[in-house]
Amino acid sequence: MPDRIDAYLGIHTRALMLESRRAELLANNLANADTPGFKSRDIDFKSALATAAGAEELKYRVPLAPALDGNTVDSDMEMAEFSRNALDFQASLTFLQSKFRGLKAAIRGE
């Protein structure tokens, strides 16, 4: 059954597990704030999720018109990509909500 749920929700299940584990680590760090010799720990969330998703390494953008100082950032293109990413993020949240609504309806027999 867990394999079916994982397949149904996709990478979202891995993200939830990572966030849960990270919350535990951060709470542990806070609880041990006054413990001598305690070393705080954390998860590199982006890296862990990328590894789980099989993402490729970061690549450099090929600029349309690089600045004379060698800077390759095109502010307009970056803002457009940022906006697209925000929409993708919202779409993922909406997708996950829809999946859980479907599961709740199935459990209720609706």
C-alpha positions in Angstrom: 0.0 0.0 0.0 2.7 2.6 0.8 4.1 2.1 -2.7 0.8 3.0 -4.2 0.4 6.1 -2.1 4.0 7.2 -3.0 3.2 6.6 -6.7 -0.1 8.5 -6.3 1.5 11.5 -4.6 4.8 11.5 -6.4 7.7 13.5 -5.0 5.4 15.2 -2.6 5.7 12.3 -0.1 9.5 12.6 -0.1 9.2 16.4 0.5 6.8 15.8 3.4 9.2 13.2 5.0 12.2 15.5 4.6 10.3 18.5 6.2 9.1 16.3 9.0 12.7 15.0 9.7 14.0 18.6 9.5 11.5 19.8 12.0 12.7 17.0 14.4 16.3 18.1 13.9 15.5 21.7 14.4 13.4 21.0 17.5 16.3 18.9 18.9 18.7 21.8 18.2 16.5 24.2 20.1 16.0 21.7 23.0 19.8 21.4 23.3 20.6 25.1 23.0 22.2 25.2 26.4 23.8 21.7 26.3 27.6 22.0 26.4 29.3 20.5 23.3 26.1 19.9 21.4 26.5 20.3 17.6 23.5 21.5 15.8 22.4 19.6 12.7 20.2 20.3 9.7 19.2 18.9 6.4 20.0 20.6 3.1 16.4 20.4 2.0 17.0 21.4 -1.6 19.9 19.0 -2.1 18.1 16.1 -0.4 14.9 16.6 -2.5 16.9 17.0 -5.7 18.7 13.7 -5.0 15.3 12.0 -4.4 13.9 13.5 -7.6 17.0 12.5 -9.7 17.6 16.2 -10.6 20.6 17.2 -12.6 23.5 19.4 -11.4 23.1 23.1 -11.6 24.0 24.7 -14.9 24.9 28.2 -15.9 22.6 30.2 -18.0 23.7 31.3 -21.5 23.2 35.0 -21.5 21.6 36.9 -24.3 23.7 40.0 -23.7 26.3 39.7 -20.9 27.4 42.8 -19.1 30.8 44.3 -19.7 31.8 43.2 -16.1 31.1 39.6 -17.0 27.8 39.5 -15.1 25.3 37.2 -16.9 22.2 38.1 -14.9 19.3 39.3 -17.0 17.0 40.8 -14.5 13.9 40.7 -16.7 14.5 37.0 -17.5 15.2 36.2 -13.9 12.0 37.9 -12.8 10.0 36.0 -15.4 11.6 32.7 -14.2 10.9 33.7 -10.6 7.2 34.3 -11.4 7.0 31.0 -13.3 8.5 29.2 -10.4 6.0 30.9 -8.0 3.2 29.6 -10.2 4.7 26.1 -10.3 5.0 26.1 -6.6 1.3 27.1 -6.2 0.3 24.5 -8.7 2.1 21.8 -6.7 0.3 22.9 -3.6 -3.0 22.8 -5.4 -2.2 19.4 -6.9 -1.4 18.0 -3.5 -4.6 19.4 -2.0 -6.5 17.8 -4.8 -4.9 14.5 -4.2 -5.7 14.5 -0.5 -9.3 15.6 -1.3 -9.6 12.6 -3.6 -8.2 10.3 -1.0 -10.6 11.6 1.7 -13.5 11.2 -0.6 -12.5 7.6 -1.4 -12.1 6.8 2.3 -15.6 8.3 3.0 -17.0 6.3 0.1 -18.2 9.4 -1.8 
